[in-house]
Structures are given as structure tokens and as C-alpha cells.
């Protein structure tokens, strides 16, 4: 019985090594389809290492949360200034503008301070990996400073026509919107969930529950 099976076993054994080799090498020179190893595995490992290097610390996640709340408040008050200016002069025009001028200035100041603290908290690896994202955030932050100062100067004076307020307020709103978008993009690169802080509409609801 063993003599009958011996040749068959030898034939099968001789046939297995090439097949196993072909499977291990995923078709290199064999005509078999290439699998998901090789270059794609190296890319996956590279992406994984990058994600680990850029991962936000718990303290940085809290900074992101605080920053997004401040941006939402700044946008809320900017939008209110725009709404009042678009309505035009009336008996409450300057009173209503003054109600938002102070909180707007405070929210912008907090936004810029918190952004500074966040950028200072970045590790060397984060600074390198987030170079382009940081540049966008820094430019948007500079635009916020420029346009908020221009608007604040107008709001500090009485008798300013509504038409002169609309332009600077629109520019500040755009700068805040760009900053919000660029900051969230950087946060996503650092593993921070996009919905970890309210936008301007949810901030408005929180500030005015009755609405």
C-alpha cells in the first residue's frame, strides 16, 4: 500500500514549493495578480506613522475646543453687526451696535490668544508635518487682526453711516470663516473631531435659548 502512494506523494510535494513561492511573491514573474502588499503596505505604514506623530494631546484637544468656541462667538457678533448695519439707522442703531462691539472685541482677542497657545503647544514633529496647515492658519489669523481693528475703530465712533460698517464687517466675517475652516482642517490632521465645538449658529442658540 505504501509503495502505491509514495510516487503520488512525491509528485504533490514537488509541485507545492513553486505554488507556495508564487503565493508569497504575489505573482512576481508568474502572471498571478499582485496583492495588497508591497508599495501599498509601505504607504499604509507611512500614513500610520504620520498620524501618530501628528496626534493631538489631550491638552491640545482642549485648546481646540476653546478656540472653536471663541471663533463661533466672534462670528456670531460679527454677523449681528452686519445684520444691524444692513437694517440701517433707527432709534436703536448705535445702541444695538454697542451691544455687540465689546463682546466682538473680546471674542476676537480670545480667538487670537488661544490660537497662539495652540501653535506654541505643537511638538517639533507636529510643526514639521503641519507646515502648510500652520501657514494657512497664521495668515487667516493675521487677516482677523487687520479687519477686526478696522471695524473696531469704526464702532468706537458715533455717527458712522451704516454703509461704512458693512464692508469691514463682511471682511471680518470672511476672515473668521477662513480661519475656522483652516483651523478645523489642521485639527482633522491631528485627529481632532470636526464637531468638537459649536459653529456660530449653535453658539447663537446657546446664547439665546429662548430663540
Short mmCIF file of the C-alpha atoms (twelve columns), coordinates in Angstrom:
data_MODEL
# 
_entry.id   MODEL 
# 
loop_
_atom_site.group_PDB 
_atom_site.id 
_atom_site.type_symbol 
_atom_site.label_atom_id 
_atom_site.label_alt_id 
_atom_site.label_comp_id 
_atom_site.label_asym_id 
_atom_site.label_seq_id 
_atom_site.Cartn_x 
_atom_site.Cartn_y 
_atom_site.Cartn_z 
_atom_site.pdbx_PDB_model_num 
ATOM 1   C CA . UNK A 1   0.000   0.000   0.000   1 
ATOM 2   C CA . UNK A 2   2.826   2.428   0.893   1 
ATOM 3   C CA . UNK A 3   4.573   1.644   -2.403  1 
ATOM 4   C CA . UNK A 4   1.457   2.684   -4.329  1 
ATOM 5   C CA . UNK A 5   1.131   6.086   -2.552  1 
ATOM 6   C CA . UNK A 6   4.822   7.015   -2.480  1 
ATOM 7   C CA . UNK A 7   5.104   8.306   -6.093  1 
ATOM 8   C CA . UNK A 8   1.900   10.313  -5.740  1 
ATOM 9   C CA . UNK A 9   3.106   11.913  -2.509  1 
ATOM 10  C CA . UNK A 10  6.426   12.791  -4.131  1 
ATOM 11  C CA . UNK A 11  4.685   14.395  -7.104  1 
ATOM 12  C CA . UNK A 12  2.450   16.525  -4.851  1 
ATOM 13  C CA . UNK A 13  5.402   17.519  -2.679  1 
ATOM 14  C CA . UNK A 14  7.422   18.614  -5.679  1 
ATOM 15  C CA . UNK A 15  4.530   20.674  -7.007  1 
ATOM 16  C CA . UNK A 16  3.851   22.560  -3.777  1 
ATOM 17  C CA . UNK A 17  7.038   24.701  -3.395  1 
ATOM 18  C CA . UNK A 18  6.582   26.678  -6.645  1 
ATOM 19  C CA . UNK A 19  2.934   27.305  -5.799  1 
ATOM 20  C CA . UNK A 20  3.796   28.465  -2.275  1 
ATOM 21  C CA . UNK A 21  6.589   30.650  -3.629  1 
ATOM 22  C CA . UNK A 22  4.197   32.202  -6.141  1 
ATOM 23  C CA . UNK A 23  1.686   32.947  -3.414  1 
ATOM 24  C CA . UNK A 24  4.353   34.561  -1.234  1 
ATOM 25  C CA . UNK A 25  5.622   36.746  -4.045  1 
ATOM 26  C CA . UNK A 26  2.153   37.707  -5.304  1 
ATOM 27  C CA . UNK A 27  2.784   36.962  -8.950  1 
ATOM 28  C CA . UNK A 28  6.324   38.294  -9.450  1 
ATOM 29  C CA . UNK A 29  7.149   36.732  -12.826 1 
ATOM 30  C CA . UNK A 30  4.329   34.188  -12.539 1 
ATOM 31  C CA . UNK A 31  1.437   36.017  -14.181 1 
ATOM 32  C CA . UNK A 32  -0.560  35.913  -10.936 1 
ATOM 33  C CA . UNK A 33  -2.320  39.130  -9.787  1 
ATOM 34  C CA . UNK A 34  -0.454  41.355  -7.355  1 
ATOM 35  C CA . UNK A 35  -1.947  41.537  -3.862  1 
ATOM 36  C CA . UNK A 36  -2.215  44.417  -1.353  1 
ATOM 37  C CA . UNK A 37  1.336   44.087  -0.055  1 
ATOM 38  C CA . UNK A 38  4.492   45.847  -1.186  1 
ATOM 39  C CA . UNK A 39  4.173   49.551  -2.022  1 
ATOM 40  C CA . UNK A 40  0.673   49.897  -0.589  1 
ATOM 41  C CA . UNK A 41  1.809   48.383  2.715   1 
ATOM 42  C CA . UNK A 42  4.684   50.861  2.872   1 
ATOM 43  C CA . UNK A 43  2.275   53.724  2.170   1 
ATOM 44  C CA . UNK A 44  -0.091  52.499  4.879   1 
ATOM 45  C CA . UNK A 45  2.770   52.307  7.362   1 
ATOM 46  C CA . UNK A 46  3.938   55.797  6.379   1 
ATOM 47  C CA . UNK A 47  0.407   57.182  6.856   1 
ATOM 48  C CA . UNK A 48  0.126   55.448  10.216  1 
ATOM 49  C CA . UNK A 49  3.438   56.871  11.451  1 
ATOM 50  C CA . UNK A 50  2.402   60.350  10.280  1 
ATOM 51  C CA . UNK A 51  -0.937  60.087  12.095  1 
ATOM 52  C CA . UNK A 52  0.824   59.034  15.310  1 
ATOM 53  C CA . UNK A 53  3.337   61.896  15.035  1 
ATOM 54  C CA . UNK A 54  0.597   64.492  14.454  1 
ATOM 55  C CA . UNK A 55  -1.887  63.162  17.017  1 
ATOM 56  C CA . UNK A 56  -3.148  65.911  19.321  1 
ATOM 57  C CA . UNK A 57  -2.531  65.539  23.040  1 
ATOM 58  C CA . UNK A 58  -5.452  65.858  25.492  1 
ATOM 59  C CA . UNK A 59  -4.325  69.406  26.310  1 
ATOM 60  C CA . UNK A 60  -4.276  70.304  22.620  1 
ATOM 61  C CA . UNK A 61  -7.751  68.859  22.154  1 
ATOM 62  C CA . UNK A 62  -8.978  71.137  24.934  1 
ATOM 63  C CA . UNK A 63  -7.272  74.106  23.255  1 
ATOM 64  C CA . UNK A 64  -9.074  73.250  20.012  1 
ATOM 65  C CA . UNK A 65  -12.386 73.132  21.865  1 
ATOM 66  C CA . UNK A 66  -11.840 76.518  23.490  1 
ATOM 67  C CA . UNK A 67  -10.613 78.042  20.238  1 
ATOM 68  C CA . UNK A 68  -13.643 76.866  18.286  1 
ATOM 69  C CA . UNK A 69  -15.990 78.288  20.902  1 
ATOM 70  C CA . UNK A 70  -14.260 81.672  20.697  1 
ATOM 71  C CA . UNK A 71  -14.398 81.665  16.883  1 
ATOM 72  C CA . UNK A 72  -18.095 80.813  17.000  1 
ATOM 73  C CA . UNK A 73  -18.761 83.717  19.370  1 
ATOM 74  C CA . UNK A 74  -16.708 86.120  17.233  1 
ATOM 75  C CA . UNK A 75  -18.645 85.099  14.124  1 
ATOM 76  C CA . UNK A 76  -21.955 85.429  15.951  1 
ATOM 77  C CA . UNK A 77  -21.275 89.044  16.990  1 
ATOM 78  C CA . UNK A 78  -19.853 89.935  13.573  1 
ATOM 79  C CA . UNK A 79  -22.995 88.611  11.902  1 
ATOM 80  C CA . UNK A 80  -25.143 90.615  14.313  1 
ATOM 81  C CA . UNK A 81  -23.208 93.791  13.487  1 
ATOM 82  C CA . UNK A 82  -23.764 93.065  9.795   1 
ATOM 83  C CA . UNK A 83  -27.483 92.485  10.346  1 
ATOM 84  C CA . UNK A 84  -27.867 95.777  12.249  1 
ATOM 85  C CA . UNK A 85  -25.895 97.700  9.628   1 
ATOM 86  C CA . UNK A 86  -27.951 96.226  6.801   1 
ATOM 87  C CA . UNK A 87  -31.199 97.216  8.529   1 
ATOM 88  C CA . UNK A 88  -29.929 100.785 8.600   1 
ATOM 89  C CA . UNK A 89  -30.193 103.688 11.043  1 
ATOM 90  C CA . UNK A 90  -33.069 103.810 13.524  1 
ATOM 91  C CA . UNK A 91  -33.607 104.897 17.111  1 
ATOM 92  C CA . UNK A 92  -31.671 101.892 18.452  1 
ATOM 93  C CA . UNK A 93  -28.959 101.721 15.783  1 
ATOM 94  C CA . UNK A 94  -25.966 102.854 17.831  1 
ATOM 95  C CA . UNK A 95  -27.263 101.184 20.991  1 
ATOM 96  C CA . UNK A 96  -27.562 97.836  19.216  1 
ATOM 97  C CA . UNK A 97  -24.126 98.181  17.634  1 
ATOM 98  C CA . UNK A 98  -22.573 98.968  21.004  1 
ATOM 99  C CA . UNK A 99  -24.150 95.842  22.479  1 
ATOM 100 C CA . UNK A 100 -22.044 93.720  20.127  1 
ATOM 101 C CA . UNK A 101 -18.901 95.864  19.795  1 
ATOM 102 C CA . UNK A 102 -17.486 94.895  23.205  1 
ATOM 103 C CA . UNK A 103 -18.278 91.161  23.052  1 
ATOM 104 C CA . UNK A 104 -16.965 91.030  19.477  1 
ATOM 105 C CA . UNK A 105 -13.659 92.588  20.505  1 
ATOM 106 C CA . UNK A 106 -13.362 90.186  23.454  1 
ATOM 107 C CA . UNK A 107 -14.141 87.128  21.317  1 
ATOM 108 C CA . UNK A 108 -11.598 88.149  18.680  1 
ATOM 109 C CA . UNK A 109 -8.942  88.695  21.365  1 
ATOM 110 C CA . UNK A 110 -9.662  85.272  22.863  1 
ATOM 111 C CA . UNK A 111 -9.531  83.660  19.422  1 
ATOM 112 C CA . UNK A 112 -6.107  85.099  18.694  1 
ATOM 113 C CA . UNK A 113 -4.719  84.295  22.157  1 
ATOM 114 C CA . UNK A 114 -5.966  80.704  22.070  1 
ATOM 115 C CA . UNK A 115 -4.641  80.242  18.550  1 
ATOM 116 C CA . UNK A 116 -1.244  81.454  19.773  1 
ATOM 117 C CA . UNK A 117 -1.298  78.992  22.674  1 
ATOM 118 C CA . UNK A 118 -2.251  76.145  20.340  1 
ATOM 119 C CA . UNK A 119 0.533   76.880  17.856  1 
ATOM 120 C CA . UNK A 120 3.067   77.180  20.682  1 
ATOM 121 C CA . UNK A 121 1.999   73.777  22.029  1 
ATOM 122 C CA . UNK A 122 2.919   71.955  18.805  1 
ATOM 123 C CA . UNK A 123 5.784   69.497  19.023  1 
ATOM 124 C CA . UNK A 124 8.696   69.570  16.578  1 
ATOM 125 C CA . UNK A 125 7.144   66.696  14.610  1 
ATOM 126 C CA . UNK A 126 3.773   68.448  14.514  1 
ATOM 127 C CA . UNK A 127 5.313   71.723  13.358  1 
ATOM 128 C CA . UNK A 128 7.079   69.917  10.516  1 
ATOM 129 C CA . UNK A 129 4.132   67.765  9.469   1 
ATOM 130 C CA . UNK A 130 1.644   70.633  9.694   1 
ATOM 131 C CA . UNK A 131 3.801   73.260  7.984   1 
ATOM 132 C CA . UNK A 132 1.309   74.125  5.225   1 
ATOM 133 C CA . UNK A 133 -1.688  73.984  7.553   1 
ATOM 134 C CA . UNK A 134 0.061   76.274  10.051  1 
ATOM 135 C CA . UNK A 135 0.800   78.836  7.342   1 
ATOM 136 C CA . UNK A 136 -2.877  78.978  6.357   1 
ATOM 137 C CA . UNK A 137 -3.997  79.369  9.968   1 
ATOM 138 C CA . UNK A 138 -1.404  82.069  10.638  1 
ATOM 139 C CA . UNK A 139 -2.436  84.039  7.538   1 
ATOM 140 C CA . UNK A 140 -6.119  83.826  8.458   1 
ATOM 141 C CA . UNK A 141 -5.243  84.924  11.993  1 
ATOM 142 C CA . UNK A 142 -3.385  87.943  10.586  1 
ATOM 143 C CA . UNK A 143 -6.420  88.831  8.451   1 
ATOM 144 C CA . UNK A 144 -8.652  88.648  11.530  1 
ATOM 145 C CA . UNK A 145 -6.392  91.108  13.345  1 
ATOM 146 C CA . UNK A 146 -6.385  93.555  10.442  1 
ATOM 147 C CA . UNK A 147 -10.124 93.538  9.770   1 
ATOM 148 C CA . UNK A 148 -11.192 93.451  13.427  1 
ATOM 149 C CA . UNK A 149 -9.086  96.532  14.152  1 
ATOM 150 C CA . UNK A 150 -10.629 98.365  11.200  1 
ATOM 151 C CA . UNK A 151 -14.160 97.500  12.328  1 
ATOM 152 C CA . UNK A 152 -13.455 98.310  15.987  1 
ATOM 153 C CA . UNK A 153 -12.204 101.757 15.021  1 
ATOM 154 C CA . UNK A 154 -15.492 102.479 13.271  1 
ATOM 155 C CA . UNK A 155 -17.609 101.138 16.131  1 
ATOM 156 C CA . UNK A 156 -15.731 103.319 18.616  1 
ATOM 157 C CA . UNK A 157 -17.110 106.448 16.953  1 
ATOM 158 C CA . UNK A 158 -20.707 107.638 16.956  1 
ATOM 159 C CA . UNK A 159 -22.479 108.854 13.866  1 
ATOM 160 C CA . UNK A 160 -20.742 106.451 11.469  1 
ATOM 161 C CA . UNK A 161 -23.023 105.670 8.497   1 
ATOM 162 C CA . UNK A 162 -24.219 102.084 8.312   1 
ATOM 163 C CA . UNK A 163 -22.862 101.793 4.766   1 
ATOM 164 C CA . UNK A 164 -19.312 102.299 6.092   1 
ATOM 165 C CA . UNK A 165 -19.703 99.475  8.602   1 
ATOM 166 C CA . UNK A 166 -20.925 96.804  6.198   1 
ATOM 167 C CA . UNK A 167 -17.705 96.427  4.193   1 
ATOM 168 C CA . UNK A 168 -15.314 95.971  7.159   1 
ATOM 169 C CA . UNK A 169 -17.797 93.662  8.893   1 
ATOM 170 C CA . UNK A 170 -18.066 91.475  5.775   1 
ATOM 171 C CA . UNK A 171 -14.274 91.275  5.523   1 
ATOM 172 C CA . UNK A 172 -14.007 90.263  9.183   1 
ATOM 173 C CA . UNK A 173 -16.693 87.609  8.756   1 
ATOM 174 C CA . UNK A 174 -14.805 86.162  5.775   1 
ATOM 175 C CA . UNK A 175 -11.524 86.176  7.707   1 
ATOM 176 C CA . UNK A 176 -13.187 84.374  10.623  1 
ATOM 177 C CA . UNK A 177 -14.810 81.871  8.264   1 
ATOM 178 C CA . UNK A 178 -11.480 81.147  6.543   1 
ATOM 179 C CA . UNK A 179 -9.756  80.797  9.910   1 
ATOM 180 C CA . UNK A 180 -12.466 78.428  11.140  1 
ATOM 181 C CA . UNK A 181 -12.102 76.260  8.023   1 
ATOM 182 C CA . UNK A 182 -8.283  76.210  8.109   1 
ATOM 183 C CA . UNK A 183 -8.191  75.510  11.844  1 
ATOM 184 C CA . UNK A 184 -10.638 72.614  11.501  1 
ATOM 185 C CA . UNK A 185 -8.566  71.193  8.639   1 
ATOM 186 C CA . UNK A 186 -5.448  71.295  10.825  1 
ATOM 187 C CA . UNK A 187 -7.423  69.726  13.654  1 
ATOM 188 C CA . UNK A 188 -8.521  66.877  11.400  1 
ATOM 189 C CA . UNK A 189 -4.865  66.211  10.550  1 
ATOM 190 C CA . UNK A 190 -4.247  65.964  14.290  1 
ATOM 191 C CA . UNK A 191 -7.119  63.556  14.871  1 
ATOM 192 C CA . UNK A 192 -9.458  66.139  16.401  1 
ATOM 193 C CA . UNK A 193 -13.087 65.525  15.503  1 
ATOM 194 C CA . UNK A 194 -14.612 68.316  13.410  1 
ATOM 195 C CA . UNK A 195 -17.745 68.574  15.548  1 
ATOM 196 C CA . UNK A 196 -15.988 69.025  18.886  1 
ATOM 197 C CA . UNK A 197 -17.142 72.650  19.189  1 
ATOM 198 C CA . UNK A 198 -20.199 74.610  18.064  1 
ATOM 199 C CA . UNK A 199 -20.456 76.678  14.923  1 
ATOM 200 C CA . UNK A 200 -21.806 80.243  15.003  1 
ATOM 201 C CA . UNK A 201 -25.429 79.126  14.666  1 
ATOM 202 C CA . UNK A 202 -25.261 76.679  17.584  1 
ATOM 203 C CA . UNK A 203 -23.393 79.304  19.600  1 
ATOM 204 C CA . UNK A 204 -26.249 81.717  18.940  1 
ATOM 205 C CA . UNK A 205 -28.777 79.132  20.124  1 
ATOM 206 C CA . UNK A 206 -26.751 78.526  23.284  1 
ATOM 207 C CA . UNK A 207 -26.519 82.248  23.976  1 
ATOM 208 C CA . UNK A 208 -30.254 82.751  23.374  1 
ATOM 209 C CA . UNK A 209 -32.091 79.552  24.436  1 
ATOM 210 C CA . UNK A 210 -35.465 81.216  24.008  1 
ATOM 211 C CA . UNK A 211 -34.781 81.573  20.271  1 
# 
